[in-house]
Amino acid sequence: MELHDTTNNKTVLCLMAHPDDAEILSGGTLALLAHCGWKVVIATMTPGQAGSTVLNAEQISAVRRKEAAAAAAVINGTHACMESEDVFIMYDKPTLLKVIALFRRVQPSLVITASPNDYMLDHEITSQLAQTACMGATIPNIDIPDQPVLHSVPHLYYADPVQGKDRLGAEITGDILVDISSIMDTKEQMLCCHESQRDWLRAISKVDEFVLLMKNFSARNGQLIDKQYAEGYRQHLGFSYPQTDLLSELLPGFVHRKKTSR
């Protein structure tokens, strides 16, 4: 696996709504970056307190925090939780300050987050929080004691929505596709750390194998670039955000472009 690095600040922050979101949507890319020598921080807005029909909120949260930490540890990463609640992730000042503080603590040069359009608002609001924090963490007048201001706006990428569809069922496909065929075993190992979620999905969504669903969607993306498995992304290219495609620079030979509507 031949990878190289182009920046001195080798930290990627993957901020998602719930435990297992990062592994499903971006686990392969994070594993490749870890092989590149990058520090990986996986953050979730919630501990997943709603993710059980058997355990109460406190009990399942404790289980899922451990699962999330174990998944990150597979690639020598760490896990952080913003301690919001499932279904109640808010775009408000207290929550934004928590996320901005996370960005300042982690000091990422690369951020991966949820799709701005997805099947549920928890994911969409997480995406908005990450977008604002990329900018807000650089603003000195947003005062957070004992947290250094982020030196510059990090590169920001949006992962595909779950199963590649928005709330109306319209297909969304990233125009940046990362070949994760060589790292799928690691991605699967990370996802399998979330043992509690198989029972949850079987009870709530009538899905018996979330690993199979992940691999099937990764295979769909892989077909778009004639590879076995891939993960899709779109880059935030608004004013004042970095315009260079850092993922392509970091993962030459693994990143492929596909023209698609944004």
Residue pairs with C-beta under 8 A, 6 or more apart in sequence:
1 32
1 35
1 182
1 183
2 253
3 32
3 35
3 36
3 250
3 251
3 252
3 254
4 36
4 250
4 252
5 36
5 37
5 38
5 250
6 246
6 249
6 250
7 109
7 246
9 107
9 108
9 109
9 151
10 36
10 37
10 38
10 39
10 109
11 38
11 39
11 41
11 106
11 107
11 108
11 109
11 110
12 30
12 33
12 38
12 39
12 40
12 41
12 108
12 109
12 110
12 111
12 112
13 41
13 43
13 102
13 103
13 106
13 108
13 110
13 111
13 112
13 154
14 22
14 26
14 30
14 40
14 41
14 42
14 43
14 111
14 112
14 113
15 43
15 44
15 45
15 99
15 102
15 111
15 112
15 113
15 114
15 126
15 129
15 130
15 133
16 22
16 25
16 26
16 42
16 43
16 44
16 45
16 113
16 114
16 123
16 126
16 159
17 44
17 45
17 46
17 89
17 114
17 122
17 123
17 125
17 126
18 44
18 45
18 46
18 48
18 51
18 86
18 122
19 44
19 46
19 47
19 48
19 51
19 64
19 65
19 67
19 68
19 71
19 194
19 197
20 48
20 67
20 68
20 71
20 191
20 194
20 197
20 210
21 44
21 114
21 123
22 30
22 42
22 44
22 71
22 112
23 71
23 187
23 190
23 191
23 193
23 194
23 214
24 162
24 191
24 210
24 214
25 114
25 159
25 160
25 162
25 231
26 112
26 159
26 231
27 71
27 186
27 187
27 190
27 191
28 178
28 180
28 183
28 184
28 186
28 187
28 218
28 229
28 231
29 112
29 178
29 180
29 231
29 233
29 247
29 251
30 40
30 42
30 75
30 77
30 112
31 74
31 75
31 180
31 183
31 186
31 187
31 190
32 178
32 180
32 183
32 251
32 254
33 40
33 110
33 250
33 251
34 40
34 75
34 76
34 77
35 183
36 250
36 251
38 110
38 250
39 77
40 72
40 75
40 76
40 77
40 78
41 72
41 77
41 78
41 79
41 80
41 106
41 108
42 68
42 71
42 72
42 77
42 78
42 79
42 80
43 79
43 80
43 81
43 82
43 102
43 106
44 68
44 79
44 80
44 81
44 82
45 81
45 82
45 84
45 89
45 122
45 126
45 129
46 81
46 82
46 83
46 84
46 85
46 86
46 89
46 122
47 61
47 62
47 64
47 65
47 68
47 81
47 83
48 60
48 61
48 64
48 68
48 86
49 57
49 58
49 60
49 61
49 64
49 85
49 86
50 57
50 60
50 85
50 86
50 87
51 60
51 64
51 86
51 196
51 197
51 200
52 59
52 60
52 63
52 196
52 199
52 200
53 199
53 200
53 203
53 204
54 199
55 63
55 196
60 196
63 196
64 194
64 196
65 79
65 81
67 193
67 194
67 195
67 196
67 197
68 79
68 81
68 193
68 194
69 78
69 79
70 193
71 79
71 190
71 191
71 193
71 194
72 78
72 79
72 190
74 186
74 189
74 190
74 193
75 186
75 190
80 102
80 106
82 95
82 98
82 99
82 102
83 98
84 90
84 95
86 122
87 122
89 95
89 121
89 122
89 125
89 126
89 129
90 125
91 125
91 128
91 129
95 129
96 129
96 132
96 133
96 136
97 142
97 144
99 129
99 130
99 132
99 133
100 133
100 136
100 137
100 142
100 144
101 144
101 147
102 133
103 111
103 133
103 134
103 136
103 137
103 150
103 154
104 137
104 144
104 147
104 148
104 149
104 150
105 147
107 148
107 150
107 151
108 154
109 152
109 154
109 155
109 246
110 154
110 155
110 157
110 246
110 247
110 250
111 130
111 134
111 154
111 155
111 156
111 157
112 157
112 158
112 159
112 233
113 126
113 127
113 130
113 131
113 156
113 157
113 158
113 159
114 123
114 124
114 126
114 127
114 130
114 158
114 159
114 161
115 123
115 124
115 127
115 158
115 159
115 160
115 161
115 166
115 172
115 234
116 124
116 127
116 128
116 131
116 158
117 124
117 161
117 166
117 167
117 172
118 124
118 127
118 161
118 162
118 166
118 167
119 161
119 162
119 163
119 165
119 166
119 167
120 167
123 161
123 162
127 158
130 156
131 156
131 236
134 153
134 154
134 156
134 236
134 241
135 153
135 240
135 241
136 142
137 149
137 150
138 149
138 150
138 151
138 152
138 153
139 149
140 149
153 240
153 241
153 242
154 242
155 235
155 241
155 242
155 244
155 246
155 247
156 235
156 236
156 241
156 242
157 176
157 233
157 234
157 235
157 236
157 247
158 174
158 233
158 234
158 235
158 236
159 174
159 231
159 232
159 233
160 172
160 173
160 174
160 217
160 221
160 231
160 232
160 233
161 172
163 213
163 217
164 171
164 172
164 173
164 217
164 220
164 221
164 232
165 171
165 172
166 172
173 221
173 224
173 232
173 258
173 260
174 221
174 231
174 232
174 233
174 234
174 258
174 260
175 232
175 233
175 234
175 257
175 258
175 259
175 260
175 262
176 232
176 233
176 234
176 235
176 245
176 247
176 248
176 255
176 256
176 257
176 258
177 221
177 224
177 225
177 230
177 231
177 232
177 233
177 255
177 256
177 257
177 258
178 230
178 231
178 232
178 233
178 247
178 251
178 254
178 255
178 256
179 222
179 225
179 227
179 229
179 230
179 253
179 254
179 255
179 256
180 187
180 218
180 229
180 230
180 231
180 254
181 222
181 227
181 228
181 229
181 230
184 215
184 218
184 228
184 229
187 214
187 218
188 211
188 214
188 215
191 210
191 211
191 214
192 211
197 210
198 208
198 209
198 210
201 207
201 208
201 210
202 208
207 213
215 229
218 229
218 230
218 231
219 228
219 229
221 229
221 230
221 231
221 232
222 228
222 229
222 230
224 230
224 232
224 258
225 256
225 258
227 256
230 256
233 247
234 262
235 245
235 247
237 243
245 255
247 255
248 255
248 257
